[in-house]
Amino acid sequence: ITTPHFKKIYRLFDSDGKAFADLLCLHDEVVDDSQPLTIFDPEATWKKKTITDFTAKELMVPIFRNGELVYGIPALDDVRAYSLEQIGLLWDEVKRFHNPHSYYVDLSQKLWDIKQDMIRKARNA
């Protein structure tokens, strides 16, 4: 099932500068990386982890505002360089082909609650 709502996404980095998870949030949520943050697997919610000593980077950039294009379309070489840079931020254990570690994409508690409420309402309809 899709995740409803107007959202934004943060990439979370450890103290070594390696990406370890992405966090999908409501558009008005702010991740304060100076405070502990509890993340959880949205499909196995008992798998929780409180993280400290991390950096959060918002990934989405506006493309259109009020129907106007506000984004400069990058050259293909720039897109390729950015993609390679992002892949370089992953741990080798995530990138390997044989028995790779998972890369986590978690939902914020608020977004997860909205999604679960929507599922409950649909089941009871």
N, C-alpha and C positions, 0 to 999 in steps of 0.2 A: 504494500500500500504506500502511496506517496505521502510525503510529509507536507501538510498544508501550511500556509501563512507566508507573509513577507519576511524573508530571512536574510541573514548574513552569515559568513563563515570566517572562523579564525583558524590559523595554523598555529599549533603549539610546538615550541622548541625547548629542548632541555638545555642544561648549562653548557653543553658542548656545542650548541648551535645546530643540533640535529633535530629534524622534525619527527615527532612521535605520535601525533594525532591531529585530526581536524575536528573542530567543534562547530556544529550548526546551531545557530541561535536565532531568536526573534530579532527583527531589525533594530529594535530599540535597546537590546541588551548590550552591556559593555563588559568585556572581560578585563578585569584589573589584575595584571600579572604581578602586582606587589602583594596580593592576598592569596591565601591557599584557595584552590579550586578543586571541587569534587567532580570528577567525570565518571561516566558509567556507560556500559554497553547497552544500547537501546533495545537489544533483543534478549539480553541476559542481564537484567537490571541488578542482579545480586553481585555482578562483577563491577565493583566500585573502586576508585582510587582517588585519594586526595593528593594533589600535586602542589609542590612549592618549588621555588627556584626555577622558574620557567619564564619564557617570553611568549607573548601572544601577538600575532600579526594578522590584522584584518586583510582578507584576500580580495574581496569584491571591490571593484571600482565602477563608478557610474559610466554607463554608455550613452544613455539618453536622459535628458531632463526636460520635462514639459514638451515632449515630442521633438526636441532638438538633439542632434548628435553632439556630444560633448567629449568624445573620446577620440584621440588620434590613433588611427589604425596603424599598428606597428608593421614594419617590414617583415617578411618571412624569416630572414636571418635573425632578426631580433626575437621573434617568437621561438625559434629553435634554440637560441642562446638562453632565453629565460627558462625554457623547458628543461634543458640540460642542467642549468643551475639548480632548479627545484629538485630534480632527480638526485643531484649531488648532495642535497641536504638530508636525504634519507639514509638510514643505517644500512650497511651492506646486507645485514640479515633480512631486511625487507625486500631488497632488490634481487637476491639470489633466486635462481629458477628451481633449485631442488630444495624442497621443504622450507619455503620462505616464511618468515614471521609475518603476522598480520599487521596492517597499518589501520589504525582505528579511526573511524568517523563516528563521533558521538553526538548526541543531541543534548542541548541544555535542558535542565529540569523543566523550565517553563514550556519549552517547545514540546517536550515529551508529554507533559500533562495535557496540553491542547490536543495532541494527536490521539492520546488514549481516550480522552473525553469524546472526541469525534467518532472513534471506533465503537465505544460503548453506545452512543446514541444511534449509530447505524445498525448495530446488532439488535437494539430494542425497538427499532421502527417496524 
